[in-house]
């Protein structure tokens, strides 16, 4: 039997709990671990609330830890979980610094547990379809990628609105799109970022070693109740593919357009599956744990590379010049 602990009790912790419950493991969530006072989790009816992570790590029945805490805590908590031999599903970004990210990767390589960084966009069906298009060669060689991610302003938070703790929009939000650019275009070279005002929007251009170029538009300042939306458009030497997702305010359940368009020698335009991507992510990680294999669909090195692009973009915002992506 799989025993699960969720560390954190914010929005992402609840998304993970819902995902585990959807794949039939809600009763296997044994702990909710967080400081402060417990708040009920509808999707974890058997969970016990604790404030001490050591109580979780000492329990030999716990196989999986969903680590959903503020980014500044990722390195310390992940290292503790991996040292205890736990399998860790770590919310993105992997860390706030490349030094911490590499320390996490090194610890994972030495641990009996398996680490996966939860870049959930890889499990959105529209993004998966585009990935399969390129893997099959249907779109030819990748030339350019344009991505967009929009939401209303996050609610009050003791850490998110402090860029020294969250990394700001380019590290915490746009990192999903940098991961997609890297996945399609390869090795990033430089990032050049601009914002229209103190609160954004922010546009980042990323150049790639094989000559491709990516552009990412990010904005977390839309009106209240604006539904989360994201899109990606990929130009290849043989055609074009694009996907747009419009979700409910939680960003998990499709509320409107969830479409895929491909134009090669013939046009294809259709809706895509709107199954919960967090549940897909949880099932994939569970399969990796049960099979004892590293998560090839979401490798740790890719999470580090996405962070490297995000950090270069953040530096470019401050300096107003292009910045080299330093991943080593």
QUISULLIN-V803197 format. One record per pair of residues at least 4 apart in sequence whose C-alpha atoms are under 6 Angstrom apart, sorted by the first residue. I is the first residue (numbers start at 1). J is the second residue. D is the distance in Angstrom with one decimal. If there is no record, write none. Layout:
I_J_D ; I_J_D
//
This chain:
3_28_5.2 ; 3_61_5.6 ; 3_62_4.3 ; 3_63_5.3 ; 4_28_5.8 ; 4_29_4.5 ; 4_30_5.8 ; 4_62_5.5 ; 4_64_4.8 ; 4_65_5.8 ; 5_29_5.6 ; 5_30_5.8 ; 5_31_4.7 ; 5_65_4.9 ; 6_32_5.0 ; 6_65_5.8 ; 6_66_4.7 ; 7_32_5.9 ; 7_33_4.6 ; 7_34_6.0 ; 7_67_4.9 ; 7_68_5.7 ; 8_13_5.6 ; 8_33_5.9 ; 8_34_4.9 ; 8_68_5.1 ; 8_69_5.0 ; 9_13_5.1 ; 12_68_5.9 ; 13_68_5.2 ; 17_43_5.7 ; 18_43_5.4 ; 19_278_5.4 ; 19_279_4.1 ; 20_25_5.1 ; 20_26_5.6 ; 21_25_4.9 ; 21_26_3.8 ; 21_43_5.8 ; 26_43_5.8 ; 26_44_5.1 ; 27_46_5.5 ; 29_44_5.8 ; 29_47_5.5 ; 30_47_4.3 ; 30_48_6.0 ; 31_47_4.7 ; 31_48_4.7 ; 31_49_5.7 ; 32_49_4.8 ; 33_49_5.9 ; 33_50_4.9 ; 33_51_5.3 ; 34_51_5.0 ; 35_51_5.0 ; 54_58_6.0 ; 63_86_5.7 ; 64_86_5.9 ; 64_87_4.7 ; 64_88_5.9 ; 65_88_4.9 ; 66_89_4.8 ; 67_90_4.9 ; 68_91_5.4 ; 72_165_5.8 ; 74_78_5.7 ; 74_95_5.9 ; 75_100_5.8 ; 81_86_5.5 ; 82_86_5.4 ; 82_111_5.6 ; 85_111_5.8 ; 85_112_5.0 ; 85_113_4.7 ; 86_113_4.9 ; 87_113_4.4 ; 87_114_4.6 ; 87_115_5.9 ; 88_115_4.8 ; 89_116_5.1 ; 89_117_5.9 ; 90_117_4.7 ; 90_118_5.7 ; 91_117_5.8 ; 91_118_4.8 ; 92_117_5.9 ; 92_118_5.5 ; 92_119_6.0 ; 94_101_6.0 ; 95_101_5.4 ; 123_277_5.1 ; 124_277_5.3 ; 126_243_5.7 ; 132_136_6.0 ; 133_138_5.4 ; 134_139_5.7 ; 139_236_5.0 ; 139_238_4.8 ; 139_239_5.1 ; 140_236_5.4 ; 140_237_4.9 ; 140_238_4.8 ; 141_236_5.3 ; 141_237_5.2 ; 142_236_4.3 ; 143_212_4.8 ; 143_235_5.6 ; 143_236_5.2 ; 144_212_5.4 ; 144_213_4.9 ; 144_214_5.6 ; 144_234_6.0 ; 144_235_5.2 ; 145_214_4.6 ; 145_233_5.7 ; 145_234_4.5 ; 146_214_5.7 ; 146_215_4.8 ; 146_216_5.9 ; 146_232_5.7 ; 146_233_5.2 ; 147_216_4.8 ; 147_231_5.5 ; 147_232_4.3 ; 148_216_5.6 ; 148_217_4.7 ; 148_218_5.9 ; 148_230_5.3 ; 148_231_5.2 ; 149_218_5.0 ; 149_229_5.9 ; 149_230_4.4 ; 150_218_5.9 ; 150_219_5.0 ; 150_220_5.8 ; 150_228_5.9 ; 150_229_5.4 ; 151_220_4.8 ; 151_222_5.7 ; 151_228_4.6 ; 152_220_5.2 ; 152_221_5.0 ; 152_222_4.2 ; 152_223_5.6 ; 152_224_5.7 ; 152_226_5.7 ; 153_220_5.0 ; 153_221_4.7 ; 159_165_5.9 ; 160_166_5.1 ; 163_167_4.6 ; 163_168_4.6 ; 167_171_4.9 ; 168_172_6.0 ; 169_173_5.0 ; 170_174_4.7 ; 170_310_5.6 ; 171_175_5.4 ; 171_310_5.1 ; 175_310_5.9 ; 178_306_5.5 ; 179_306_4.9 ; 181_185_5.7 ; 182_186_4.9 ; 187_208_5.5 ; 187_209_5.5 ; 188_207_5.9 ; 188_208_4.4 ; 189_207_5.5 ; 189_208_5.2 ; 189_324_5.8 ; 189_325_5.4 ; 190_206_5.6 ; 190_207_5.4 ; 190_323_5.4 ; 190_324_4.3 ; 190_325_5.2 ; 191_205_5.7 ; 191_206_4.5 ; 191_312_5.8 ; 191_313_5.2 ; 191_322_5.5 ; 191_323_5.4 ; 192_204_5.5 ; 192_205_5.2 ; 192_316_5.6 ; 192_322_4.3 ; 193_203_5.7 ; 193_204_4.2 ; 193_313_5.5 ; 193_316_5.4 ; 193_317_5.1 ; 194_202_5.7 ; 194_203_5.4 ; 194_317_5.8 ; 195_200_5.0 ; 195_201_5.5 ; 195_202_4.3 ; 196_200_5.4 ; 196_201_5.8 ; 201_218_5.8 ; 201_219_4.6 ; 202_217_5.8 ; 202_218_5.3 ; 203_216_5.6 ; 203_217_4.5 ; 204_215_5.6 ; 204_216_5.2 ; 205_214_5.7 ; 205_215_4.5 ; 206_213_5.8 ; 206_214_5.0 ; 207_213_4.7 ; 208_212_5.2 ; 227_247_5.7 ; 227_248_5.3 ; 227_249_4.7 ; 228_246_6.0 ; 228_247_5.3 ; 228_249_5.7 ; 228_251_5.3 ; 229_245_5.5 ; 229_246_4.4 ; 230_244_5.9 ; 230_245_5.3 ; 231_243_5.5 ; 231_244_4.2 ; 232_242_5.5 ; 232_243_5.4 ; 233_241_5.8 ; 233_242_4.1 ; 234_240_5.8 ; 234_241_5.3 ; 235_240_4.7 ; 236_240_6.0 ; 238_264_6.0 ; 239_263_5.5 ; 239_264_4.3 ; 240_262_5.7 ; 240_263_5.1 ; 241_261_5.5 ; 241_262_4.3 ; 242_260_5.8 ; 242_261_5.2 ; 243_259_5.6 ; 243_260_4.5 ; 244_258_5.6 ; 244_259_5.5 ; 245_257_5.9 ; 245_258_4.5 ; 246_254_5.9 ; 246_256_5.5 ; 246_257_5.4 ; 247_251_4.7 ; 247_253_5.4 ; 247_254_4.1 ; 247_255_4.8 ; 248_253_5.6 ; 248_254_6.0 ; 248_255_5.2 ; 258_271_5.9 ; 259_270_5.9 ; 259_271_4.4 ; 259_272_5.8 ; 260_269_5.8 ; 260_270_5.5 ; 261_268_5.7 ; 261_269_4.4 ; 262_267_5.7 ; 262_268_5.1 ; 263_267_4.4 ; 287_291_6.0 ; 288_292_5.7 ; 288_293_5.1 ; 295_299_5.7 ; 305_327_5.9 ; 308_325_6.0 ; 308_327_5.4 ; 309_325_5.7 ; 312_323_5.6 ; 312_325_5.5 ; 316_320_5.3 ; 316_321_5.4 ; 316_322_5.7 ; 316_323_5.6
//
